């Protein structure tokens, strides 16, 4: 079997559209954040989510030490925050929390104003996988604003570019109902 080149792997995985989030936590009493699209729900009972963080990123030891993180799902108008928390060369920069307005969530974690959904999590398990750590978090608090209200759509990422939903069809999912 041929060795898979990391650049080619990234190119192929870029064909999978994802939402864009900023994972936040505290370090020495200051909010910290990083753009992450490696997020997945893991379990409903109990509610668990997983974020994958590169071990070489500055925030990974902070999440490990603090044992808690928040997931802020970005809306279509928050591309600037995504870029900044991904460490784009902008001012204010990530070291200044990108100048983002935030508030303490139910559990005290820093939540970004304007995020279309948030999850506040406590780490229950950590797994090493390749060059990343997978943090499984129990969801302690969550919010999606007013689910019945029309709000901004999600900020999406596909083929190393941002996407916004211009027109969408609302179609019921077909399949076998679960018991």
PyMOL CGO cylinders between C-alpha atoms (Angstrom):
from pymol import cmd
from pymol.cgo import CYLINDER

trace = [
    CYLINDER, 0.00, 0.00, 0.00, 1.26, 3.50, -0.85, 0.3, 1, 1, 1, 1, 1, 1,
    CYLINDER, 1.26, 3.50, -0.85, 1.94, 6.05, 1.86, 0.3, 1, 1, 1, 1, 1, 1,
    CYLINDER, 1.94, 6.05, 1.86, -0.76, 8.71, 1.90, 0.3, 1, 1, 1, 1, 1, 1,
    CYLINDER, -0.76, 8.71, 1.90, 0.63, 12.22, 1.60, 0.3, 1, 1, 1, 1, 1, 1,
    CYLINDER, 0.63, 12.22, 1.60, -0.75, 14.64, 4.24, 0.3, 1, 1, 1, 1, 1, 1,
    CYLINDER, -0.75, 14.64, 4.24, -1.42, 17.37, 1.68, 0.3, 1, 1, 1, 1, 1, 1,
    CYLINDER, -1.42, 17.37, 1.68, -3.38, 14.98, -0.54, 0.3, 1, 1, 1, 1, 1, 1,
    CYLINDER, -3.38, 14.98, -0.54, -5.30, 13.63, 2.47, 0.3, 1, 1, 1, 1, 1, 1,
    CYLINDER, -5.30, 13.63, 2.47, -6.26, 17.21, 3.43, 0.3, 1, 1, 1, 1, 1, 1,
    CYLINDER, -6.26, 17.21, 3.43, -7.38, 17.85, -0.16, 0.3, 1, 1, 1, 1, 1, 1,
    CYLINDER, -7.38, 17.85, -0.16, -9.63, 14.79, -0.22, 0.3, 1, 1, 1, 1, 1, 1,
    CYLINDER, -9.63, 14.79, -0.22, -11.07, 15.44, 3.26, 0.3, 1, 1, 1, 1, 1, 1,
    CYLINDER, -11.07, 15.44, 3.26, -11.79, 19.00, 2.12, 0.3, 1, 1, 1, 1, 1, 1,
    CYLINDER, -11.79, 19.00, 2.12, -14.58, 17.54, 0.02, 0.3, 1, 1, 1, 1, 1, 1,
    CYLINDER, -14.58, 17.54, 0.02, -16.50, 16.87, 3.24, 0.3, 1, 1, 1, 1, 1, 1,
    CYLINDER, -16.50, 16.87, 3.24, -18.41, 20.02, 4.20, 0.3, 1, 1, 1, 1, 1, 1,
    CYLINDER, -18.41, 20.02, 4.20, -18.25, 20.89, 7.89, 0.3, 1, 1, 1, 1, 1, 1,
    CYLINDER, -18.25, 20.89, 7.89, -19.54, 23.54, 10.18, 0.3, 1, 1, 1, 1, 1, 1,
    CYLINDER, -19.54, 23.54, 10.18, -17.08, 25.97, 11.75, 0.3, 1, 1, 1, 1, 1, 1,
    CYLINDER, -17.08, 25.97, 11.75, -16.66, 26.27, 15.50, 0.3, 1, 1, 1, 1, 1, 1,
    CYLINDER, -16.66, 26.27, 15.50, -14.42, 28.04, 17.94, 0.3, 1, 1, 1, 1, 1, 1,
    CYLINDER, -14.42, 28.04, 17.94, -13.41, 25.95, 20.94, 0.3, 1, 1, 1, 1, 1, 1,
    CYLINDER, -13.41, 25.95, 20.94, -12.86, 28.12, 24.01, 0.3, 1, 1, 1, 1, 1, 1,
    CYLINDER, -12.86, 28.12, 24.01, -11.49, 27.60, 27.50, 0.3, 1, 1, 1, 1, 1, 1,
    CYLINDER, -11.49, 27.60, 27.50, -9.60, 29.54, 30.15, 0.3, 1, 1, 1, 1, 1, 1,
    CYLINDER, -9.60, 29.54, 30.15, -5.88, 29.73, 30.89, 0.3, 1, 1, 1, 1, 1, 1,
    CYLINDER, -5.88, 29.73, 30.89, -4.64, 31.73, 33.85, 0.3, 1, 1, 1, 1, 1, 1,
    CYLINDER, -4.64, 31.73, 33.85, -8.05, 33.42, 34.08, 0.3, 1, 1, 1, 1, 1, 1,
    CYLINDER, -8.05, 33.42, 34.08, -8.02, 34.60, 30.43, 0.3, 1, 1, 1, 1, 1, 1,
    CYLINDER, -8.02, 34.60, 30.43, -10.31, 33.29, 27.69, 0.3, 1, 1, 1, 1, 1, 1,
    CYLINDER, -10.31, 33.29, 27.69, -8.55, 31.38, 24.92, 0.3, 1, 1, 1, 1, 1, 1,
    CYLINDER, -8.55, 31.38, 24.92, -9.95, 30.06, 21.64, 0.3, 1, 1, 1, 1, 1, 1,
    CYLINDER, -9.95, 30.06, 21.64, -9.11, 28.25, 18.42, 0.3, 1, 1, 1, 1, 1, 1,
    CYLINDER, -9.11, 28.25, 18.42, -11.04, 27.49, 15.22, 0.3, 1, 1, 1, 1, 1, 1,
    CYLINDER, -11.04, 27.49, 15.22, -12.02, 23.83, 14.99, 0.3, 1, 1, 1, 1, 1, 1,
    CYLINDER, -12.02, 23.83, 14.99, -14.08, 21.91, 12.45, 0.3, 1, 1, 1, 1, 1, 1,
    CYLINDER, -14.08, 21.91, 12.45, -13.33, 18.45, 13.87, 0.3, 1, 1, 1, 1, 1, 1,
    CYLINDER, -13.33, 18.45, 13.87, -16.44, 18.17, 16.05, 0.3, 1, 1, 1, 1, 1, 1,
    CYLINDER, -16.44, 18.17, 16.05, -18.82, 15.25, 16.36, 0.3, 1, 1, 1, 1, 1, 1,
    CYLINDER, -18.82, 15.25, 16.36, -21.66, 14.20, 18.58, 0.3, 1, 1, 1, 1, 1, 1,
    CYLINDER, -21.66, 14.20, 18.58, -20.80, 10.92, 20.28, 0.3, 1, 1, 1, 1, 1, 1,
    CYLINDER, -20.80, 10.92, 20.28, -23.74, 9.93, 22.48, 0.3, 1, 1, 1, 1, 1, 1,
    CYLINDER, -23.74, 9.93, 22.48, -27.24, 11.05, 23.43, 0.3, 1, 1, 1, 1, 1, 1,
    CYLINDER, -27.24, 11.05, 23.43, -27.36, 9.30, 26.82, 0.3, 1, 1, 1, 1, 1, 1,
    CYLINDER, -27.36, 9.30, 26.82, -25.31, 10.82, 28.29, 0.3, 1, 1, 1, 1, 1, 1,
    CYLINDER, -25.31, 10.82, 28.29, -24.88, 13.74, 25.89, 0.3, 1, 1, 1, 1, 1, 1,
    CYLINDER, -24.88, 13.74, 25.89, -21.25, 13.61, 24.69, 0.3, 1, 1, 1, 1, 1, 1,
    CYLINDER, -21.25, 13.61, 24.69, -19.33, 15.46, 21.98, 0.3, 1, 1, 1, 1, 1, 1,
    CYLINDER, -19.33, 15.46, 21.98, -15.79, 15.05, 20.67, 0.3, 1, 1, 1, 1, 1, 1,
    CYLINDER, -15.79, 15.05, 20.67, -13.36, 17.71, 19.50, 0.3, 1, 1, 1, 1, 1, 1,
    CYLINDER, -13.36, 17.71, 19.50, -10.06, 16.78, 17.89, 0.3, 1, 1, 1, 1, 1, 1,
    CYLINDER, -10.06, 16.78, 17.89, -7.18, 19.14, 18.71, 0.3, 1, 1, 1, 1, 1, 1,
    CYLINDER, -7.18, 19.14, 18.71, -3.72, 18.95, 17.19, 0.3, 1, 1, 1, 1, 1, 1,
    CYLINDER, -3.72, 18.95, 17.19, -1.24, 18.22, 19.99, 0.3, 1, 1, 1, 1, 1, 1,
    CYLINDER, -1.24, 18.22, 19.99, 1.01, 20.99, 18.63, 0.3, 1, 1, 1, 1, 1, 1,
    CYLINDER, 1.01, 20.99, 18.63, -1.64, 23.70, 19.06, 0.3, 1, 1, 1, 1, 1, 1,
    CYLINDER, -1.64, 23.70, 19.06, -1.38, 26.12, 21.96, 0.3, 1, 1, 1, 1, 1, 1,
    CYLINDER, -1.38, 26.12, 21.96, -4.85, 25.33, 23.33, 0.3, 1, 1, 1, 1, 1, 1,
    CYLINDER, -4.85, 25.33, 23.33, -4.49, 21.55, 23.65, 0.3, 1, 1, 1, 1, 1, 1,
    CYLINDER, -4.49, 21.55, 23.65, -2.58, 21.56, 26.96, 0.3, 1, 1, 1, 1, 1, 1,
    CYLINDER, -2.58, 21.56, 26.96, -5.00, 24.21, 28.26, 0.3, 1, 1, 1, 1, 1, 1,
    CYLINDER, -5.00, 24.21, 28.26, -8.02, 21.98, 27.63, 0.3, 1, 1, 1, 1, 1, 1,
    CYLINDER, -8.02, 21.98, 27.63, -6.16, 19.03, 29.14, 0.3, 1, 1, 1, 1, 1, 1,
    CYLINDER, -6.16, 19.03, 29.14, -5.25, 21.04, 32.26, 0.3, 1, 1, 1, 1, 1, 1,
    CYLINDER, -5.25, 21.04, 32.26, -8.59, 22.85, 32.70, 0.3, 1, 1, 1, 1, 1, 1,
    CYLINDER, -8.59, 22.85, 32.70, -10.65, 19.73, 31.86, 0.3, 1, 1, 1, 1, 1, 1,
    CYLINDER, -10.65, 19.73, 31.86, -13.37, 21.84, 30.30, 0.3, 1, 1, 1, 1, 1, 1,
    CYLINDER, -13.37, 21.84, 30.30, -14.11, 23.47, 26.96, 0.3, 1, 1, 1, 1, 1, 1,
    CYLINDER, -14.11, 23.47, 26.96, -16.93, 25.23, 25.15, 0.3, 1, 1, 1, 1, 1, 1,
    CYLINDER, -16.93, 25.23, 25.15, -17.92, 24.79, 21.53, 0.3, 1, 1, 1, 1, 1, 1,
    CYLINDER, -17.92, 24.79, 21.53, -19.19, 27.94, 19.80, 0.3, 1, 1, 1, 1, 1, 1,
    CYLINDER, -19.19, 27.94, 19.80, -20.92, 27.19, 16.47, 0.3, 1, 1, 1, 1, 1, 1,
    CYLINDER, -20.92, 27.19, 16.47, -20.30, 30.14, 14.16, 0.3, 1, 1, 1, 1, 1, 1,
    CYLINDER, -20.30, 30.14, 14.16, -22.93, 31.78, 12.01, 0.3, 1, 1, 1, 1, 1, 1,
    CYLINDER, -22.93, 31.78, 12.01, -22.51, 32.88, 8.43, 0.3, 1, 1, 1, 1, 1, 1,
    CYLINDER, -22.51, 32.88, 8.43, -21.51, 36.41, 9.43, 0.3, 1, 1, 1, 1, 1, 1,
    CYLINDER, -21.51, 36.41, 9.43, -18.63, 35.31, 11.67, 0.3, 1, 1, 1, 1, 1, 1,
    CYLINDER, -18.63, 35.31, 11.67, -15.95, 34.47, 9.10, 0.3, 1, 1, 1, 1, 1, 1,
    CYLINDER, -15.95, 34.47, 9.10, -13.65, 37.12, 10.60, 0.3, 1, 1, 1, 1, 1, 1,
    CYLINDER, -13.65, 37.12, 10.60, -13.72, 35.34, 13.97, 0.3, 1, 1, 1, 1, 1, 1,
    CYLINDER, -13.72, 35.34, 13.97, -13.01, 32.01, 12.29, 0.3, 1, 1, 1, 1, 1, 1,
    CYLINDER, -13.01, 32.01, 12.29, -10.02, 33.47, 10.48, 0.3, 1, 1, 1, 1, 1, 1,
    CYLINDER, -10.02, 33.47, 10.48, -8.68, 35.19, 13.58, 0.3, 1, 1, 1, 1, 1, 1,
    CYLINDER, -8.68, 35.19, 13.58, -9.03, 32.18, 15.88, 0.3, 1, 1, 1, 1, 1, 1,
    CYLINDER, -9.03, 32.18, 15.88, -7.33, 30.12, 13.11, 0.3, 1, 1, 1, 1, 1, 1,
    CYLINDER, -7.33, 30.12, 13.11, -4.40, 32.51, 13.66, 0.3, 1, 1, 1, 1, 1, 1,
    CYLINDER, -4.40, 32.51, 13.66, -4.74, 34.72, 10.59, 0.3, 1, 1, 1, 1, 1, 1,
    CYLINDER, -4.74, 34.72, 10.59, -2.46, 37.76, 10.68, 0.3, 1, 1, 1, 1, 1, 1,
    CYLINDER, -2.46, 37.76, 10.68, -5.12, 40.23, 11.83, 0.3, 1, 1, 1, 1, 1, 1,
    CYLINDER, -5.12, 40.23, 11.83, -5.47, 42.74, 14.67, 0.3, 1, 1, 1, 1, 1, 1,
    CYLINDER, -5.47, 42.74, 14.67, -6.63, 42.31, 17.29, 0.3, 1, 1, 1, 1, 1, 1,
    CYLINDER, -6.63, 42.31, 17.29, -5.16, 38.84, 17.14, 0.3, 1, 1, 1, 1, 1, 1,
    CYLINDER, -5.16, 38.84, 17.14, -5.86, 35.57, 18.83, 0.3, 1, 1, 1, 1, 1, 1,
    CYLINDER, -5.86, 35.57, 18.83, -3.66, 36.56, 21.79, 0.3, 1, 1, 1, 1, 1, 1,
    CYLINDER, -3.66, 36.56, 21.79, -6.27, 39.31, 22.43, 0.3, 1, 1, 1, 1, 1, 1,
    CYLINDER, -6.27, 39.31, 22.43, -9.18, 36.85, 22.00, 0.3, 1, 1, 1, 1, 1, 1,
    CYLINDER, -9.18, 36.85, 22.00, -9.66, 38.37, 18.54, 0.3, 1, 1, 1, 1, 1, 1,
    CYLINDER, -9.66, 38.37, 18.54, -11.39, 41.34, 20.14, 0.3, 1, 1, 1, 1, 1, 1,
    CYLINDER, -11.39, 41.34, 20.14, -14.45, 39.09, 20.39, 0.3, 1, 1, 1, 1, 1, 1,
    CYLINDER, -14.45, 39.09, 20.39, -17.31, 39.97, 22.69, 0.3, 1, 1, 1, 1, 1, 1,
    CYLINDER, -17.31, 39.97, 22.69, -17.93, 37.08, 25.06, 0.3, 1, 1, 1, 1, 1, 1,
    CYLINDER, -17.93, 37.08, 25.06, -19.83, 36.25, 28.21, 0.3, 1, 1, 1, 1, 1, 1,
    CYLINDER, -19.83, 36.25, 28.21, -19.54, 33.52, 30.85, 0.3, 1, 1, 1, 1, 1, 1,
    CYLINDER, -19.54, 33.52, 30.85, -21.88, 30.64, 30.11, 0.3, 1, 1, 1, 1, 1, 1,
    CYLINDER, -21.88, 30.64, 30.11, -23.90, 28.67, 32.65, 0.3, 1, 1, 1, 1, 1, 1,
    CYLINDER, -23.90, 28.67, 32.65, -20.76, 26.82, 33.76, 0.3, 1, 1, 1, 1, 1, 1,
    CYLINDER, -20.76, 26.82, 33.76, -18.55, 29.91, 33.51, 0.3, 1, 1, 1, 1, 1, 1,
    CYLINDER, -18.55, 29.91, 33.51, -16.82, 28.99, 30.24, 0.3, 1, 1, 1, 1, 1, 1,
    CYLINDER, -16.82, 28.99, 30.24, -16.28, 31.81, 27.73, 0.3, 1, 1, 1, 1, 1, 1,
    CYLINDER, -16.28, 31.81, 27.73, -19.02, 31.89, 25.07, 0.3, 1, 1, 1, 1, 1, 1,
    CYLINDER, -19.02, 31.89, 25.07, -18.85, 34.05, 21.95, 0.3, 1, 1, 1, 1, 1, 1,
    CYLINDER, -18.85, 34.05, 21.95, -21.62, 36.58, 21.46, 0.3, 1, 1, 1, 1, 1, 1,
    CYLINDER, -21.62, 36.58, 21.46, -23.46, 35.88, 18.24, 0.3, 1, 1, 1, 1, 1, 1,
    CYLINDER, -23.46, 35.88, 18.24, -22.62, 32.15, 18.08, 0.3, 1, 1, 1, 1, 1, 1,
    CYLINDER, -22.62, 32.15, 18.08, -25.65, 30.31, 16.70, 0.3, 1, 1, 1, 1, 1, 1,
    CYLINDER, -25.65, 30.31, 16.70, -25.24, 27.48, 19.23, 0.3, 1, 1, 1, 1, 1, 1,
    CYLINDER, -25.24, 27.48, 19.23, -23.01, 26.72, 22.21, 0.3, 1, 1, 1, 1, 1, 1,
    CYLINDER, -23.01, 26.72, 22.21, -22.09, 23.64, 24.22, 0.3, 1, 1, 1, 1, 1, 1,
    CYLINDER, -22.09, 23.64, 24.22, -20.25, 23.76, 27.55, 0.3, 1, 1, 1, 1, 1, 1,
    CYLINDER, -20.25, 23.76, 27.55, -18.40, 20.51, 28.22, 0.3, 1, 1, 1, 1, 1, 1,
    CYLINDER, -18.40, 20.51, 28.22, -16.40, 18.68, 30.88, 0.3, 1, 1, 1, 1, 1, 1,
    CYLINDER, -16.40, 18.68, 30.88, -13.75, 16.30, 29.56, 0.3, 1, 1, 1, 1, 1, 1,
    CYLINDER, -13.75, 16.30, 29.56, -14.59, 12.70, 30.50, 0.3, 1, 1, 1, 1, 1, 1,
    CYLINDER, -14.59, 12.70, 30.50, -12.05, 10.90, 28.28, 0.3, 1, 1, 1, 1, 1, 1,
    CYLINDER, -12.05, 10.90, 28.28, -9.07, 11.77, 26.13, 0.3, 1, 1, 1, 1, 1, 1,
    CYLINDER, -9.07, 11.77, 26.13, -7.64, 9.60, 23.38, 0.3, 1, 1, 1, 1, 1, 1,
    CYLINDER, -7.64, 9.60, 23.38, -4.47, 10.05, 21.38, 0.3, 1, 1, 1, 1, 1, 1,
    CYLINDER, -4.47, 10.05, 21.38, -4.93, 9.49, 17.65, 0.3, 1, 1, 1, 1, 1, 1,
    CYLINDER, -4.93, 9.49, 17.65, -2.08, 10.28, 15.28, 0.3, 1, 1, 1, 1, 1, 1,
    CYLINDER, -2.08, 10.28, 15.28, -1.03, 13.89, 15.85, 0.3, 1, 1, 1, 1, 1, 1,
    CYLINDER, -1.03, 13.89, 15.85, -4.28, 14.85, 17.61, 0.3, 1, 1, 1, 1, 1, 1,
    CYLINDER, -4.28, 14.85, 17.61, -5.93, 14.39, 20.98, 0.3, 1, 1, 1, 1, 1, 1,
    CYLINDER, -5.93, 14.39, 20.98, -9.62, 13.55, 20.96, 0.3, 1, 1, 1, 1, 1, 1,
    CYLINDER, -9.62, 13.55, 20.96, -11.42, 15.17, 23.88, 0.3, 1, 1, 1, 1, 1, 1,
    CYLINDER, -11.42, 15.17, 23.88, -14.72, 13.53, 24.73, 0.3, 1, 1, 1, 1, 1, 1,
    CYLINDER, -14.72, 13.53, 24.73, -16.79, 16.04, 26.64, 0.3, 1, 1, 1, 1, 1, 1,
    CYLINDER, -16.79, 16.04, 26.64, -19.98, 15.59, 28.64, 0.3, 1, 1, 1, 1, 1, 1,
    CYLINDER, -19.98, 15.59, 28.64, -22.33, 18.40, 27.67, 0.3, 1, 1, 1, 1, 1, 1,
    CYLINDER, -22.33, 18.40, 27.67, -23.12, 20.27, 30.90, 0.3, 1, 1, 1, 1, 1, 1,
    CYLINDER, -23.12, 20.27, 30.90, -25.01, 23.17, 29.30, 0.3, 1, 1, 1, 1, 1, 1,
    CYLINDER, -25.01, 23.17, 29.30, -26.12, 24.07, 25.80, 0.3, 1, 1, 1, 1, 1, 1,
    CYLINDER, -26.12, 24.07, 25.80, -27.99, 26.78, 23.96, 0.3, 1, 1, 1, 1, 1, 1,
    CYLINDER, -27.99, 26.78, 23.96, -29.27, 27.33, 20.46, 0.3, 1, 1, 1, 1, 1, 1,
    CYLINDER, -29.27, 27.33, 20.46, -30.98, 30.63, 21.07, 0.3, 1, 1, 1, 1, 1, 1,
    CYLINDER, -30.98, 30.63, 21.07, -34.60, 30.56, 20.03, 0.3, 1, 1, 1, 1, 1, 1,
    CYLINDER, -34.60, 30.56, 20.03, -34.89, 27.41, 17.88, 0.3, 1, 1, 1, 1, 1, 1,
    CYLINDER, -34.89, 27.41, 17.88, -38.13, 28.64, 16.30, 0.3, 1, 1, 1, 1, 1, 1,
    CYLINDER, -38.13, 28.64, 16.30, -36.73, 32.03, 15.30, 0.3, 1, 1, 1, 1, 1, 1,
    CYLINDER, -36.73, 32.03, 15.30, -35.24, 32.79, 11.92, 0.3, 1, 1, 1, 1, 1, 1,
    CYLINDER, -35.24, 32.79, 11.92, -31.59, 33.48, 12.53, 0.3, 1, 1, 1, 1, 1, 1,
    CYLINDER, -31.59, 33.48, 12.53, -28.37, 33.38, 10.59, 0.3, 1, 1, 1, 1, 1, 1,
    CYLINDER, -28.37, 33.38, 10.59, -27.39, 30.18, 8.87, 0.3, 1, 1, 1, 1, 1, 1,
    CYLINDER, -27.39, 30.18, 8.87, -24.22, 28.31, 9.76, 0.3, 1, 1, 1, 1, 1, 1,
    CYLINDER, -24.22, 28.31, 9.76, -20.76, 29.20, 8.53, 0.3, 1, 1, 1, 1, 1, 1,
    CYLINDER, -20.76, 29.20, 8.53, -19.63, 26.21, 6.47, 0.3, 1, 1, 1, 1, 1, 1,
    CYLINDER, -19.63, 26.21, 6.47, -16.20, 25.06, 5.29, 0.3, 1, 1, 1, 1, 1, 1,
    CYLINDER, -16.20, 25.06, 5.29, -15.63, 23.13, 2.05, 0.3, 1, 1, 1, 1, 1, 1,
    CYLINDER, -15.63, 23.13, 2.05, -12.50, 22.70, -0.08, 0.3, 1, 1, 1, 1, 1, 1,
    CYLINDER, -12.50, 22.70, -0.08, -10.58, 25.24, 2.04, 0.3, 1, 1, 1, 1, 1, 1,
    CYLINDER, -10.58, 25.24, 2.04, -13.23, 27.92, 1.44, 0.3, 1, 1, 1, 1, 1, 1,
    CYLINDER, -13.23, 27.92, 1.44, -16.17, 29.27, 3.39, 0.3, 1, 1, 1, 1, 1, 1,
    CYLINDER, -16.17, 29.27, 3.39, -19.70, 28.62, 2.20, 0.3, 1, 1, 1, 1, 1, 1,
    CYLINDER, -19.70, 28.62, 2.20, -22.98, 30.20, 3.11, 0.3, 1, 1, 1, 1, 1, 1,
    CYLINDER, -22.98, 30.20, 3.11, -26.35, 28.68, 2.41, 0.3, 1, 1, 1, 1, 1, 1,
    CYLINDER, -26.35, 28.68, 2.41, -28.00, 30.89, -0.20, 0.3, 1, 1, 1, 1, 1, 1,
    CYLINDER, -28.00, 30.89, -0.20, -30.91, 28.62, -0.98, 0.3, 1, 1, 1, 1, 1, 1,
    CYLINDER, -30.91, 28.62, -0.98, -31.83, 25.43, 0.76, 0.3, 1, 1, 1, 1, 1, 1,
    CYLINDER, -31.83, 25.43, 0.76, -34.61, 22.93, 0.42, 0.3, 1, 1, 1, 1, 1, 1,
    CYLINDER, -34.61, 22.93, 0.42, -36.26, 21.75, 3.59, 0.3, 1, 1, 1, 1, 1, 1,
    CYLINDER, -36.26, 21.75, 3.59, -36.73, 18.04, 2.97, 0.3, 1, 1, 1, 1, 1, 1,
    CYLINDER, -36.73, 18.04, 2.97, -37.63, 15.41, 5.55, 0.3, 1, 1, 1, 1, 1, 1,
    CYLINDER, -37.63, 15.41, 5.55, -35.06, 12.68, 6.04, 0.3, 1, 1, 1, 1, 1, 1,
    CYLINDER, -35.06, 12.68, 6.04, -36.27, 9.32, 4.74, 0.3, 1, 1, 1, 1, 1, 1,
    CYLINDER, -36.27, 9.32, 4.74, -35.23, 6.18, 6.51, 0.3, 1, 1, 1, 1, 1, 1,
    CYLINDER, -35.23, 6.18, 6.51, -36.12, 3.62, 9.07, 0.3, 1, 1, 1, 1, 1, 1,
    CYLINDER, -36.12, 3.62, 9.07, -37.51, 5.28, 12.22, 0.3, 1, 1, 1, 1, 1, 1,
    CYLINDER, -37.51, 5.28, 12.22, -35.64, 4.40, 15.37, 0.3, 1, 1, 1, 1, 1, 1,
    CYLINDER, -35.64, 4.40, 15.37, -37.47, 2.86, 18.28, 0.3, 1, 1, 1, 1, 1, 1,
]
cmd.load_cgo(trace, "trace")
